[in-house]
């Protein structure tokens, strides 16, 4: 009699393929969203640490420094280039986060509209 009761407690109703698949999609969307947010945080920390490192290496100089026209042109080009790279990186990260949010919302909406949601 006790074995029969134990068997009844252990048996769980089988999930259909649709149930398993919808659960898989829902969890996958949640993980993708978390991954994108973690990646964005990682990039932000890297940019912050890089900025702190650069600031620590810059020394203020009270005396006027003479810079040749060629050097000044190179500095301006470096500034333009680094600004472009920063803008590209920040735009890419923002785009990834926005896209991940849209994908997550769409998955949740489709899941809620389904029979199993």
N, C-alpha and C positions, 0 to 999 in steps of 0.2 A: 504494500500500500504506500509506503514512504517513497519508493522508487518512482511510482506513478506520479506522485505529487511533485517530486523534483523535476521530472521530465516536463510536466506542465509549466513549471516556473521558467525553465530554460528556453522553451520554444518561444520564438518571437515571430510575429507576422512578417512574411517576406515583403520587401519593398519592390515595387514595380520598377522597370527600367526608367520610366518617366520620372518617378520619385528620385531615384538615384542620380539621374542626369541633372535634374533641376537643382538638387542639393549640391552636386559637383559644380555647376555653373555659378550658383550663388556664392559658394565658398571661394571659388576661383576669382570671381569679381572682387570679393572682399580682400583677398590676398593681393591681387593686382593693385588695388587702391592703396593698401598699406605699403606695398613695395614702392609705388611712385612717390608717396609722401615721404618715406624713409630716404629714397634717393634724393629728393629735393632738399631734405634737411641736411643730408651728407654734403651736397654741393654747396649749400649755404654756409655750413661750417668751414668747408675748405676755402671758400672765398673770404670769409671772415679771418681765418688764420693767416691766409696769404696777405691780407691787408695789414694785419697786426705785425707780421714779419717785415713787410716793406717799411712800415712806419718805424719799426725798431732800428732799421738800417739807415734811415734818413737822419742826417745831422743838420741842424740849422747852422747856417754860416752867416755871421754878421757882416762880413766884408763882401763887397761886390765882386762877382765872378764874371770874367769876360769869356764869352762863348763865341766861337766862330760861326759864321753863317751856315757852313756845312753841318756843323754839330747841331745847330738850332733846327735846321731842316730835318735832321735825323730824329731829334727829340719830338718834333711835331708829328712826324710820320709814326713814331712809336705810340704816341698818345692817340692818334686816330685809329691805329690798328688795335690797340688794347681796348679802346672804347667799343669798336666794332665787335670784337670777340666777346666782351662782356655783354653787350646788347644781344648778340646771337645766343649766348649761353642762357641768359635770363629769359629770353623769349622762348627758347626751346623747353626749358624747365616749366615755364608757365603753361605752354601748350600741352606738354605731357600731362600735367596735373589736370588741366581743363578736359582733355580728351579722356583721361582715366575717370574723372567724375561723370562725364557723359555716358561712358560705357557702363559704369556702375549703376547709374540711374536707369539706364535703358534695361539692364539685366534685372534690376529690382522690379521695374514696371512690368516687364514681360513675365517675370515670375509671379507677381501678384495677379496678373490677368489670367494666368494658366489655371487649369483645373486643380492643380496640386498646391498652388499658392494660397 
